[in-house]
Amino acid sequence: WWVHNDSGDRARLFAVDGTGRLLATVELDGAEARDWEDIAAGPPASPGGPAQLYVGDIGNNAAMRSPTGARRSIRIYRLDEPSTPRAPAAGASTAPVEHARATGFTLTYPDRAYDAEALLVDPIDGDLIVVTKDWSATGESQVFRASGAATIPGGSTTALEHVGSVPTGQATLVTAADVTRDGSVVALRSYGAVQLYSRPPGAPLWAAFEKAPCAGPRVSELQGESIGFAPDGGSYLTLAEGSTPTLHRTSP
């Protein structure tokens, strides 16, 4: 499992096992950490290659105060999933520190600045999806898309496409998202809920948000800002922000 810190830390990821034990720290060369908010896993860049990880520098707290004055662009870092230990080394007092090269690219919103904490990559067609954190009274998060995340050139700037919205309810702030490995179910989490969306067969990933969700079970977390499906899709893990959070596994 891959986790990261919120704003204030340097560009690094942490590999942890299912009990929350630290297996390795991976420093991302070529990346900067302004306001990292989510990690997504995507298909390999080429057949038989490693999975691609996407780190979303997509947070934008200034947007809730002034959508016209905050940044209208976000930064995504892409890297081959590193090979890390599957268990702590026998007798080791600290986990190893490794390095990985990240490729960054910029995505711009088509109309104004948004705050966002939810990032998805479609395991079927590789589309990258951003779901905003709605601070308004509308109770709707906006959904943006960039096609072919694995093929977006490093250093480039790409315009996001607005593809829809998600009725989340007033004062419901989306803080994370994930999709099952087969692409059939999308999870959106907020501070107080997990909503599960079924993807229509043959439809793009964002079409899942056009259907009514079902409520997923959750564990109460003070500031829950992460969710990740297990490889078989039969459970998901959640984690709160903080210095000593507990890793929770829940079966829908």
N, C-alpha and C positions, 0 to 999 in steps of 0.2 A: 504494500500500500504506500502511496506517495502523498505526503503532506508538506505544507509550507507555512511560514509565518505570514501575518498580515503586514501592513506598512510599518516601516521602521527597521526591518531586518535587511540583510544583504541578499543577493541573488543566490539562493541555495534551496535544495529540496532535501527532504528526509525520508528515507526508506524505513518503514516500520512493519512489524509482523502483526498478525491478528490479535495479539495481546497488547499491542502498543509499544513493544520493545523496539528501541532504535537499533537498526541494522547497519546503516551507513548514512553519512551526510554527503551530498553531491553538490559541489560548487559549480554554478553554471557560468562558464567562461563566455564572454560576449553578451551578457545580459545585465540589465539593471532592474532593481526592485523599487518601483515607485509606490504602487498600491496593488500588490498581487491579491487576487481574490478567489481563483478557482484553477483547478487542473482538469484537463480532459485527456483521455486516451483515444487515439485514432488508429486507422489501419496503417500497415506498413507503407512506406513510400514506394517500395517495389516488392513484387511477390517473394515471399520467403524471408524478407528482411525483418528487422525488429519493429515492434509497435512504435508509433510516434506519440510523444507526450507534448501537450500544449499547455503552457502556463499563461494565464490571463492576467495581464496588468491592466485591469479594466475598472478598478474602483475609481470613484469620482465623487467624493462627498460634497465638493463644491457645487455640483449640479443641483442638489436639493435646495441650495440657497439662491442660485442664479443660473438657470439653464443656458443663458446667453453668454455668461462670463466664464464658464468652466471649459475644460478641454473637450473638443469635439472628436478627438482621435484617441484610440486605445492601442496598446502594444501587445502583441502575442509573441511568445517565444516557443519555438519548436525544436525538439531534440529526439534522437533515437533513445528509446527507453534503456537506461544503463543496466548492466548486469551487476547485481549487488548480492551480498551474502544472504542466504535464506535463513540463517540462524546466527546468533552472536558467536564470535570465535571463542573457543574454549580458553578460559583463563584470561581473556582480554578485559581490561578495565574500561576501555573506551571503544566506541565504534569507529571504523575507518572513515577517513575523509577522502573522497574521490573527486574527480573533475570530469565535466562533460561539456562539449561545445554546443551552444545554443544558437539558433538562427532566429533573428527577430524580424517581424514585419508589422506594418502599421495598418490599422483599419479605421476608417472615418465614418461617422454617422451622417446620413444624408441631409438632416434638417437642423439638428441642434445637439447640445451635449446631453448625455445621460449618465446616471450612476448605474453600475451593473456589478453583480457578484456571481452570475451564473453563466457557465461556459460549457458547451457540448460540441462533440464532433461525431457526426453520423458514421457508425461503423459500416454502413452499406455503401453510401456514395461519397463519404469524406467531407460533406458540407460542415462548415463551422457555424454554430448558432450561439448568439448572445441573447440572454433574457434580462431585461433591465429590472432594477430595483425601484419600484414606483413609490415616490414620496408624495404624490399628489392625492387629491380626494377622489380621483376617478376609479380607483380600485382595479386598474389594468396595467400589467407589465407589457412592454413592447418587445417584439421578437425580430431580430435582425439576422441576416444570413450572409456568409461569404462562401462561394462555391470552391470545392477542391482544395481544402486546407493544406494538403501535403504538397500541392503544386504551386502555392503562392511563393513567389521568389523572395528570398531574404533581402532585406533593405527596401522592399517595395512598399507602396501605399495603395490600398484597395478600398473602394467605396463599399460599405455595407448596404445590403438591400433590405428594406423593411418588408417583412412577409406576413405580419399579423400581430395580434395581441392576445394576451391571456387574462381573462377575468379572474382576478385573485381575491377580490374583496377589499374593501377600504381598510387602509392601515396594515395590509398584509405585505410584508417586504420579503421578496425572494432573495435568498442568501446563497443558494447553491443549486446545482442540477447535475444529473447524470442520466445515462441511457444504458440499457442492458446490452450485452455483447452482441446479441442478435438483432438489435435495433427495434425491438417490438414494444418496449415500455420505457417511458421517460418519467423521471422523478424530478419534481420541483420541491425544494424545501424552503421553509420560512422559519422565523424564530419560533412559531407555535404550531407548525403543521408540516406534514409531508403529503403531497398530492401526486398520485400516479395516473399517467395518461397513456392510453392504449393507442398505438400507431395504426392507422388503417393500412391494410395490406397494399403494397405497391405505391403508397403515398410518400411524399417527402416528410422528413422528420418533423418539421414544424406543423404539419397538418394534425399531429396528435393533439395540439392545443385547441383545435376546433371542436373536440369532443369533451363531454363532461368528465371530469376526473373522479377517481375514487380516493377516499382518504386512506393513507397508509399508516400503519402503527408507528409510533415514535416514542422515544424516551425523552423526558423533560431535561432540557439542557439550557443553561442560563443564557448563553449567546451562541446558539447552534448555527454554524456557518459552513457545514460541509456534509456531503453525502456521496457515497460510492457503492455501486452494485457489486456483489460478488460475481466471479466469472460465470457461474451458472445462472445468475439472475434470481436465485431463490431467496436471497437476503440482501440487505444493504447495511453499510456501516455509516455511523454518524459521529460527529466530533464537534465539540464546542471550542470557541476561541478562548484562550487563556494559557497560563503557565503550566498547569497540571491537569489538563482535561482527561476525561475518561473516554475510551473508545467503546462505542456501543454497537452491537450487531442485532438487527431486527429482521424477522421474517414476515413479509407481507401476508 
